[in-house]
Amino acid sequence: MPEKRVATKTAKKAAKKLVHHPVNDLRRAYEHLGRIEIVEGALAGSPFVDVTTLTSLAQQQLGDGYSRNAADLLRAAEHVCFAALAPNRAAEPLISRDLRRALTIKFEGLMRRAEEQWEADEGPVKRQVIEELFARALDQARNAFDRGAYRPALEFARAAEALSQVGEGLPASLPDLGLLGRLAS
């Protein structure tokens, strides 16, 4: 293929990625919610409450027309599910030095992106409603990583990174979970 044609094709692909299509956010939200529904029954305690809270908030955001926020909230909830269900033990001693280094680089990158994005949007974006969930995801990620439980650490870091992507449109308070939220805690 001639160079000019390859460059044009690459430019068109890049341009498509820059255009935001709200219908993609609806599709993402639908897919995340489906995966959450599959695994959520195995959750208990704090992860169950966090996932229920994020899911309820996402459904409220969908109703208010904030499908991108909803998709990111559900992505965070999905990662919390996986973190809670992942083995919570230290990594096997057979993990190579190269893999451990790769996991460390990925973890640090996720954590850095989450914290930078959260701080960068601190101004006009009102995210107090999810601030505690964000802080808890960061803390759980660090605790899991420090004890060598890399799978949950990466999932909690991904949850924090997803929450850092949530933008304008959040309500001032969390939706009322009713009896469900009180029983699970």
VOVEXPA-653656 format. One record per residue: x, y, z of N, C-alpha, C, O, CB in turn. Coordinates in steps of 0.2 Angstrom, whole numbers, plus 5000, padded with zeros to 4 digits. Atoms other than C-alpha are relative to their C-alpha. Glycine has a CB too. Layout:
! residues N
XYZXYZXYZXYZXYZ
...
***
This chain:
! residues 185
500449945000500050005000500550065000500950075004499550005006
499649945001500750174995500050045007499550035011499850054995
500049964993501350285010499550055001499250065006500750035000
500549955000500150425006499349975002498950005006499950044994
500650034998498650305007500049975007499549985011499949944995
499950024994499350225023499950065005499550055010500649975001
500149944996499450405031499350025000499150045006500550054997
500749985000497750445026499549965004499149985008499750014992
500450054996497050285033500150015007499650015011500149934997
499849994993497950315049499750065003499450065009500850005001
500349944998497350495050499249995001499050025006500150064995
500750015000495550445047499849965007499349975010499749964994
500150044994495650315061500150045006499750035011500549945000
499949964994496350435073499550055001499350075007500750044999
500549955000495050565069499349975003499050005006499850034993
500650034997493650435073500149995007499650005011500049934996
500050014993494350405090499950075004499750075009500749975001
500149934996494350595094499350025000499150065005500450054996
500749985000492450605090499749965005499749905005499749994993
500350044994491450565105499349994998498950034996500050055006
500750025002489850465101499649985007499849935009500049954995
500350024994488650465116499749935000499649905005499450055001
500350075001487850305109500549955003500349905005499849994993
499550044998489450225113500049995008500249945011500750024998
500050004993489350275131499449965003499449925008499950075003
500650044998487550195132500249934999500049895003499450024996
499850075001488250035125500549985005500549925008500449994993
499550024995489750035137499649995007499849945010500550065001
500450014993488550065152499649945000499649905005499550065000
500450065000487449925146500549945001500349895004499749994993
499550064999488949805144500349995007500349945010500650014995
499750004993489749855161499449975005499649935009500250075002
500550024995488049835170499849924999499749895004499350044998
500150085001487849655162500549965003500349915007500049994992
499450034997489549605168499950005008500049955012500650024998
500149994992489149675186499449955002499549925007499850075001
500650044998487449585186500249925001500049895005499550004995
499750075000488449415183500349995006500249945009500449994994
499650024994489649435197499850035007500150015012500750034998
500149974994488849545210499749965005499749975011499550064998
500350044995487949405218500549965005500349945010499649944997
499550034996489549335225500450055004500850035008500649974995
499749954995489949505234499750005006499149985007500050074996
500349994993489749545252500450065003500950075001500149935004
499749944996490149685264500150064996499750084992500649975003
499949935003490949845258500050004993499750044990500750025003
500050005008491249795240499349994997499150034992500449944998
500750015002489349745239499750075000499450094996499749955004
500349944999488849915246500350054995499950094992500250035007
499749955004490150015235499749984993499650034989500749995000
500350025007489549915219499350034999499150054994500149934998
500749985000487749945224499950084999499550114995499649985006
500049925000488050135227500250024993499950074990500550035005
499749985007489050155210499449984995499350024990500649974998
500550025004487650055201499450055000499250074995499849935001
500649954999486250165208500250074997499850104994499850005007
499849935002487250325205500050004992499850054989500650025003
500050015007487550265187499350004996499250034991500449944998
500750015002485750225184499750075000499350094996499549955003
500249935000485350405190500350044995499950084992500150035007
499649965005486650475179499749994993499650034988500749995000
500350025006485850385164499350044999499250064994499949924999
500649975000484150455168500050084999499650114996499649995007
499949925001484850635169500450014994500550074992500450025006
499649985006485750615152500750005000501050024995499750064997
499250004999487550595158500249924999500549895003500250025007
499950075002487850425149500849995001501049935002499849984993
499350014999489750455149500249995008500649945009500450064997
499950014993489750475168499849935002500149895006499650055004
500350074998488650315170500549954998500649905001499350004996
499550055002489850215159500650005004500849945006500250014993
499450004996491350265169499849985008500249945011500350075001
500250034993490450235186499949935000500149895004499350045002
500150075001489950065180500649964999500749915001499549984994
499350035001491750035174500349995007500649945008500450044995
499850004993492250075192499749945004500149915007500050075003
500450054996490949965199500249934998500349885002499350004999
499750075002491549815188500749995002500849935004500050004992
499350024998493349835193500049995008500349955010500450064999
500150024992492749835212499849935000500049905005499550055003
500250075000491849675208500649954999500749915003499549994995
499450055001493449595201500550005005500849955007500350024993
499549994994494549665215499849965006500149925009500150075001
500350034994493349595228500149924999500149895004499350025001
500050075001493349425220500649974998500749914998499549984994
499350035002495149405215500349975006500249995012500550064997
499750034994496249305226500450065004500750105001500649954998
499849954996496749415241500749985003500950015008499550025005
499350034997498449325244500650044997500550064991500049935000
499449975004500149385240500249964994500049904994500649995005
499850045007500849335223500449945001500849945006500350054995
499650065000501549165220500850025000500950074996499849954995
499349995000503449165223500349994993500950014992500449965005
499750015007503649105205499950054995500150054990499649944998
500049945004503249275198500750024999501150045003499550055003
499349985002504749325188500150075002499650115003500149994993
499849934998505649485192499850054994499550104995500850015000
500349965006505149545174499350015001499050075000500249974994
500749994999503349515178499850055005499450095005499649935001
500149964994503449595195500150084998499850125000500449985005
499849945002504249745187499550034995499350094996500750004996
500549985004502949755173499350025004499050075002499849954995
500649994996501549745186500150065004499650105005499949945005
499949944996502349885196499950064996499650114998500750005003
500149955005502449995181499350024998499150074998500449994993
500749995002500649965176499650035006499250085005499749934998
500449974994500049995194500250075001499750115002500249965006
499849934999501050155196499750054995499550104997500850015000
500349965005500450215180499250015001499050075000500149974993
500749994999498650185184499850055006499450095006499649935002
500049964994498850265201500150074999499850125001500449975006
499949935002499650415194499550034996499350094997500750004996
500649975005498350445180499450015004499150065003499849954995
500649994996496950425193500150065004499750115004499949945005
499949944996497750555205500050064996499850114998500649995004
499949945004498250675191499350024997499250084997500549994995
500649985003496550665183499550035005499250085004499749944996
500449984995495650685199500250085002499750125003500049965007
499849944998496650835204499950064994499850114996500850005002
500049965006496650915186499350035000499250084998500249974994
500749985000494750915187499750035006499050035006499649944997
500349984993494550975205499650064999499150075003500550005005
500449945000493951145200499350004999498949995004500350044994
500749995001492251165192499649935001499049935002499950034993
500450074999491850975193499849995007500349995012500549944997
500250014993490850935208500049925001499549894999499350035002
500050084999491350755213500049985008500249935009500649984997
500050014993491150765232499649935001499849905006499750055004
500450064999489850625230500349944999500149895002499450014995
499650065001491150505224500750005003501049955002500049984993
499349994997492650565234500249955004500749925004500050075003
499850064996492550435247500149944997500549904999499449995005
499950065004492350295235500750004996501049954996499449994995
499449995003493850365225500649995005501049955003500050074997
499450014995494950375241500049935002500649905003499850055006
500050074998494450205246500349954995500749914997499249975002
499750045006494850125229500850015000501149964999499750024993
499349985000496550215230500449965006500949935006500250075001
499750044994496850145248500049934999500549905001499650025006
500050075001496349975244500549974995500849924996499349974998
499550015005497449975229500750005003501149955002499950054994
499350004997498950025239500149945005500649915005500150075003
499950054995498649905253500149934996500549894999499349995004
499950075003498449755241500650004996501049944997499449994995
499450005003499949805231500649995005501049955004500150064996
499450004995501049825247500049935002500649915004499850055006
500050074998500549645252500149954994500149894996499449985004
499850055005500949575235499449974996499449924993500449955002
500650025003499149545230499850044994499450094994499350005005
500049955006499349615212499350004997499250054994500549974996
500750005004497649565204499550055003499350095000499749935000
500549954997496549655217500350075000499950124999499849985007
499749945000497849795217499850044994499750104993500750005002
500149975006497749825199499250024998499150074995500249954994
500749985001495849815199499750065004499350105001499549935002
500149944996495649935213500350074997499950124997500250005007
499749945003496850055204499650024993499550084992500749984998
500449995006495750035188499450035002499150084998499949944996
500649974998494250075198500150085002499750125000499749965006
499849934998495050235205500150044993499850104993500650015004
499949965006495550285187499450014997499350064994500549964996
500749995003493750255181499750065003499350105000499649945000
500349954996493150365195500250074998499950124998500049995007
499749935002494350505190499850034994499950094992500849995000
500349975007493550515173499350035000499150064996500049944995
500749984999491850555180500050085000500450115004499649975006
500049935001491450735175499450035003499050015008500150024993
500649964998490050865177499449965000499349924996500050064996
500650035000488350815181499849965006499249935007499949964994
500250044995488450725197499650035005499650095006500749985004
500449974996487150755210500450025007500950005008499449955002
499649984994487550835227500049945005500449945010499650065003
500050054996487150675236499949934997499649934991499550015006
500150075003487150485233499249985000498850015005500449955004
500750025000485450405229499949965006500349925009499949954993
500250044994484550325243500049934999499649914994499350035003
500050075001484950145244499449965004499349905003500749975001
500550034996483550105256500349955005500849955007499449984996
499950064996483549945266500649964998501049945001499449965001
499550045003484749865254500750025002501149985004500050004992
499349984998486249975258500149995007500749985009500050084998
499950014993485949965277500149935002500549915006499450035004
499950074998485849775277500749984998501049935001499449964997
499450035002487349745267500650035004501249995004500150024992
499449974996488549855278500049975006500449985010499950075000
***
